[in-house]
Amino acid sequence: MNPSFATSLRQVCPKHNKVKSAGANLDSSPTVFDNAYFKLLLQGKSIFSSDQALITSSRTKALVAKFAANQEEFFDAFVKSMIKMSSINGGGTEIRLDCRVVN
């Protein structure tokens, strides 16, 4: 993790915090589905070591860099992965318009 990022997190999320409104969004666009996550990973701004591990391998770092540089590449890969995951249980390939409701 980027040390200055860690310091900033400690300031907005102190130990033994009792303020319910403390904290901050980690993404500048938290309500938008975009590639900001990948851009933050390349900057060392991820709170999970499992996420940050994606840039320790040349293979996965290349994917992170590709998705950070090109949002359409990320969208295309996301669609393909969701379709692939829909067949894990052997069922159909329904793509829901609203994840909470069956089409």
C-alpha positions as protocol buffer text, in pm:
chain_id: "A"
residue {
  index: 1
  type: MET
  ca { x: 0 y: 0 z: 0 }
}
residue {
  index: 2
  type: ASN
  ca { x: 117 y: 348 z: -79 }
}
residue {
  index: 3
  type: PRO
  ca { x: 246 y: 488 z: 258 }
}
residue {
  index: 4
  type: SER
  ca { x: 88 y: 832 z: 213 }
}
residue {
  index: 5
  type: PHE
  ca { x: -244 y: 665 z: 130 }
}
residue {
  index: 6
  type: ALA
  ca { x: -219 y: 457 z: 449 }
}
residue {
  index: 7
  type: THR
  ca { x: -153 y: 774 z: 650 }
}
residue {
  index: 8
  type: SER
  ca { x: -457 y: 948 z: 501 }
}
residue {
  index: 9
  type: LEU
  ca { x: -675 y: 646 z: 585 }
}
residue {
  index: 10
  type: ARG
  ca { x: -558 y: 656 z: 946 }
}
residue {
  index: 11
  type: GLN
  ca { x: -669 y: 1020 z: 967 }
}
residue {
  index: 12
  type: VAL
  ca { x: -1023 y: 960 z: 838 }
}
residue {
  index: 13
  type: CYS
  ca { x: -1065 y: 620 z: 1009 }
}
residue {
  index: 14
  type: PRO
  ca { x: -888 y: 638 z: 1346 }
}
residue {
  index: 15
  type: LYS
  ca { x: -868 y: 340 z: 1580 }
}
residue {
  index: 16
  type: HIS
  ca { x: -1148 y: 321 z: 1836 }
}
residue {
  index: 17
  type: ASN
  ca { x: -1358 y: 558 z: 1628 }
}
residue {
  index: 18
  type: LYS
  ca { x: -1698 y: 644 z: 1775 }
}
residue {
  index: 19
  type: VAL
  ca { x: -1817 y: 882 z: 1503 }
}
residue {
  index: 20
  type: LYS
  ca { x: -2070 y: 710 z: 1277 }
}
residue {
  index: 21
  type: SER
  ca { x: -1999 y: 939 z: 983 }
}
residue {
  index: 22
  type: ALA
  ca { x: -1622 y: 885 z: 986 }
}
residue {
  index: 23
  type: GLY
  ca { x: -1456 y: 744 z: 680 }
}
residue {
  index: 24
  type: ALA
  ca { x: -1440 y: 830 z: 315 }
}
residue {
  index: 25
  type: ASN
  ca { x: -1509 y: 677 z: -22 }
}
residue {
  index: 26
  type: LEU
  ca { x: -1202 y: 506 z: -163 }
}
residue {
  index: 27
  type: ASP
  ca { x: -1313 y: 577 z: -518 }
}
residue {
  index: 28
  type: SER
  ca { x: -1385 y: 919 z: -667 }
}
residue {
  index: 29
  type: SER
  ca { x: -1689 y: 775 z: -843 }
}
residue {
  index: 30
  type: PRO
  ca { x: -1849 y: 536 z: -589 }
}
residue {
  index: 31
  type: THR
  ca { x: -2192 y: 536 z: -756 }
}
residue {
  index: 32
  type: VAL
  ca { x: -2063 y: 475 z: -1109 }
}
residue {
  index: 33
  type: PHE
  ca { x: -1954 y: 144 z: -1259 }
}
residue {
  index: 34
  type: ASP
  ca { x: -1618 y: 228 z: -1415 }
}
residue {
  index: 35
  type: ASN
  ca { x: -1249 y: 137 z: -1420 }
}
residue {
  index: 36
  type: ALA
  ca { x: -1141 y: 366 z: -1132 }
}
residue {
  index: 37
  type: TYR
  ca { x: -1060 y: 59 z: -918 }
}
residue {
  index: 38
  type: PHE
  ca { x: -783 y: -45 z: -1157 }
}
residue {
  index: 39
  type: LYS
  ca { x: -638 y: 305 z: -1168 }
}
residue {
  index: 40
  type: LEU
  ca { x: -626 y: 311 z: -787 }
}
residue {
  index: 41
  type: LEU
  ca { x: -453 y: -31 z: -777 }
}
residue {
  index: 42
  type: LEU
  ca { x: -171 y: 104 z: -995 }
}
residue {
  index: 43
  type: GLN
  ca { x: -131 y: 393 z: -750 }
}
residue {
  index: 44
  type: GLY
  ca { x: -107 y: 159 z: -450 }
}
residue {
  index: 45
  type: LYS
  ca { x: -443 y: 277 z: -319 }
}
residue {
  index: 46
  type: SER
  ca { x: -617 y: -44 z: -227 }
}
residue {
  index: 47
  type: ILE
  ca { x: -706 y: -142 z: 128 }
}
residue {
  index: 48
  type: PHE
  ca { x: -700 y: -517 z: 65 }
}
residue {
  index: 49
  type: SER
  ca { x: -370 y: -697 z: 24 }
}
residue {
  index: 50
  type: SER
  ca { x: -548 y: -950 z: -200 }
}
residue {
  index: 51
  type: ASP
  ca { x: -636 y: -669 z: -440 }
}
residue {
  index: 52
  type: GLN
  ca { x: -290 y: -514 z: -425 }
}
residue {
  index: 53
  type: ALA
  ca { x: -141 y: -858 z: -499 }
}
residue {
  index: 54
  type: LEU
  ca { x: -283 y: -825 z: -849 }
}
residue {
  index: 55
  type: ILE
  ca { x: 8 y: -599 z: -940 }
}
residue {
  index: 56
  type: THR
  ca { x: 279 y: -829 z: -804 }
}
residue {
  index: 57
  type: SER
  ca { x: 257 y: -1071 z: -1097 }
}
residue {
  index: 58
  type: SER
  ca { x: 346 y: -954 z: -1447 }
}
residue {
  index: 59
  type: ARG
  ca { x: 48 y: -1142 z: -1590 }
}
residue {
  index: 60
  type: THR
  ca { x: -214 y: -988 z: -1364 }
}
residue {
  index: 61
  type: LYS
  ca { x: -44 y: -648 z: -1358 }
}
residue {
  index: 62
  type: ALA
  ca { x: -76 y: -635 z: -1736 }
}
residue {
  index: 63
  type: LEU
  ca { x: -452 y: -690 z: -1702 }
}
residue {
  index: 64
  type: VAL
  ca { x: -480 y: -423 z: -1435 }
}
residue {
  index: 65
  type: ALA
  ca { x: -287 y: -178 z: -1654 }
}
residue {
  index: 66
  type: LYS
  ca { x: -502 y: -265 z: -1958 }
}
residue {
  index: 67
  type: PHE
  ca { x: -826 y: -214 z: -1767 }
}
residue {
  index: 68
  type: ALA
  ca { x: -698 y: 108 z: -1607 }
}
residue {
  index: 69
  type: ALA
  ca { x: -604 y: 250 z: -1947 }
}
residue {
  index: 70
  type: ASN
  ca { x: -916 y: 143 z: -2134 }
}
residue {
  index: 71
  type: GLN
  ca { x: -1257 y: 135 z: -1970 }
}
residue {
  index: 72
  type: GLU
  ca { x: -1417 y: -35 z: -2273 }
}
residue {
  index: 73
  type: GLU
  ca { x: -1167 y: -323 z: -2244 }
}
residue {
  index: 74
  type: PHE
  ca { x: -1274 y: -365 z: -1881 }
}
residue {
  index: 75
  type: PHE
  ca { x: -1644 y: -353 z: -1972 }
}
residue {
  index: 76
  type: ASP
  ca { x: -1598 y: -615 z: -2245 }
}
residue {
  index: 77
  type: ALA
  ca { x: -1404 y: -847 z: -2014 }
}
residue {
  index: 78
  type: PHE
  ca { x: -1661 y: -797 z: -1737 }
}
residue {
  index: 79
  type: VAL
  ca { x: -1949 y: -895 z: -1966 }
}
residue {
  index: 80
  type: LYS
  ca { x: -1765 y: -1208 z: -2079 }
}
residue {
  index: 81
  type: SER
  ca { x: -1684 y: -1307 z: -1721 }
}
residue {
  index: 82
  type: MET
  ca { x: -2043 y: -1261 z: -1604 }
}
residue {
  index: 83
  type: ILE
  ca { x: -2170 y: -1479 z: -1889 }
}
residue {
  index: 84
  type: LYS
  ca { x: -1909 y: -1742 z: -1808 }
}
residue {
  index: 85
  type: MET
  ca { x: -1998 y: -1735 z: -1436 }
}
residue {
  index: 86
  type: SER
  ca { x: -2366 y: -1781 z: -1516 }
}
residue {
  index: 87
  type: SER
  ca { x: -2292 y: -2131 z: -1642 }
}
residue {
  index: 88
  type: ILE
  ca { x: -2102 y: -2247 z: -1332 }
}
residue {
  index: 89
  type: ASN
  ca { x: -2402 y: -2427 z: -1184 }
}
residue {
  index: 90
  type: GLY
  ca { x: -2491 y: -2583 z: -1519 }
}
residue {
  index: 91
  type: GLY
  ca { x: -2794 y: -2358 z: -1564 }
}
residue {
  index: 92
  type: GLY
  ca { x: -2875 y: -2121 z: -1843 }
}
residue {
  index: 93
  type: THR
  ca { x: -2707 y: -1797 z: -1934 }
}
residue {
  index: 94
  type: GLU
  ca { x: -2968 y: -1550 z: -1815 }
}
residue {
  index: 95
  type: ILE
  ca { x: -2833 y: -1197 z: -1787 }
}
residue {
  index: 96
  type: ARG
  ca { x: -3038 y: -998 z: -1542 }
}
residue {
  index: 97
  type: LEU
  ca { x: -3123 y: -636 z: -1603 }
}
residue {
  index: 98
  type: ASP
  ca { x: -3162 y: -597 z: -1226 }
}
residue {
  index: 99
  type: CYS
  ca { x: -2953 y: -836 z: -1015 }
}
residue {
  index: 100
  type: ARG
  ca { x: -3222 y: -848 z: -746 }
}
residue {
  index: 101
  type: VAL
  ca { x: -3496 y: -970 z: -983 }
}
residue {
  index: 102
  type: VAL
  ca { x: -3520 y: -1272 z: -1212 }
}
residue {
  index: 103
  type: ASN
  ca { x: -3608 y: -1161 z: -1566 }
}
